[in-house]
Structure formats: C-alpha cells, structure tokens
Amino acid sequence: MPLVDKLKLGFSLGVVLLLQAHWSVAQKPLKLVSGPQIRKEVAALPRIVAPNAAEAKINAALDRQDLWVRKAAEACSGPDMFWKRVVRVTKSGPALLSVLVSDSGDCGGVHPFDETFPLVYDLRTGDAVRWDKVFPKGRAEEINTSSDDGMPWITIRSKRLQALYVANYKSRGDCGIEIVAEVTEFHLYPDEKANALKVFPAALPQVAHPCASSFALGAKELQALGVSQQWRDAILSQDGKP
C-alpha cells in the first residue's frame, strides 16, 4: 500500500477511535449521594461521589442550583407561605446524568405555582446537554428563559417536536388538545425506566400546568428525527432495557 494511502487509513482509524473514546458509554459506575433537605420539604439535589474533573463540574452546577432554591425558599417564609421541592434521578449514567425537579409553592402571589424541569448533564464533559445540538441543524433551537418562580432554565423550540406532541396528546377532562396545540417550547430528559427521551411542554400558563403530560421518543423515533447513533446510545439503555 502506498505511504499516502497508509497515512490516510491511519488518520481515518484515528478519527474512529477518537469518536469511540469520546462517545463510549463504558464509564465507571456512577454513585450518587443525597444530602440533607435544604429546608423542610425542600429536597437537595444529588451529588456524584468521588467525582472526576468532568463530574466535579456537574457537582458545582448542582451546588449553584441548590443555593438558588435555598435563597428562594428562605424568601418564601411568610404566614401561609410554603415551598416544596421533589427531585428524582431519571438517568444515572453511563453517559448522562438526569434529574427531574418539581417545585411547588405559595409565596404570596396571585396564585400558587408549580414547575417541573429537568437538569441533564454530559458525564464526559461535565456540561449541561445542549439539546439543540443533538438534533440536526435547524430542527431545534435553544431558548434561555425562566420559570414562573424565577428559576433560570433552558428549553427547546422545535416545530417537529410540536407536531409530534400534538399528534400524541391524549385529551382528558379539562385538558383538551386546544390547550397544547400552540405549545412551542419543550423540556427534554432521558428516562432510563422508560428507555426513552421524554418530552413535555414548558412555558404553559400556570392554570394549564396539569395538562402538561409527557410523551416518549424511543429508538425508532429518535432515528427518524435525525438523532445520531452516538446520542441514541447516550440517551437509551444499551441492551434496550431500563
């Protein structure tokens, strides 16, 4: 084989090996620990035990989230006021850490509030997952916004997801299709129990929050949306089981 061809082959193999190393999900088992409540009925976010450099970045981000809710809950401590937070880990490796956060409270506003949002991190880099980068260019855009209670978060706007959400929505009681027909912003998180990427609407009016049901995107749906094999491997269980 000519030297040039050997060099090209070596370069190609090197690229493949680098991609496999970066996207490998054969990581060390992830061990999480839950700290004490921030205050009564306000759960703290979990932390990664014995973190490497990337995981230490995630722990620092979780520290900031807990600090924010501590200050917010302390400011919500007048007569008949309350703040409650429930957290649930929906994926604990090998590639992603996902925590679903549910806040509810009454801090003296016109109405009590409730918000649910995910925190999803890439265990290889320590960064929050950019879902707009997971989908092919032009299929989703990232929106920086905040919840009704002031928590900063990032949502995704996508016409494809909007069409899928409306098509999969099941009306129930007072929650008719017209309530979610104009939804444009969504939260996304991997759910290892469902072995899917869960999608649910963000920025609904407070009165419509009970209508914000989620739907699941499995392997076939993610592939149809153009999500790469590497990201499907990161989102889903490798054996097809939770």
Beta strands, then each sheet from edge to edge (+ up, - down):
strand 1: 32-34
strand 2: 46-48
strand 3: 82-92
strand 4: 96-106
strand 5: 113-122
strand 6: 141-146
strand 7: 152-157
strand 8: 185-191
strand 9: 196-201
strand 10: 215-217
sheet 1: 1+ 2-
sheet 2: 3+ 4- 5+
sheet 3: 6+ 7- 8+ 9- 10+
end
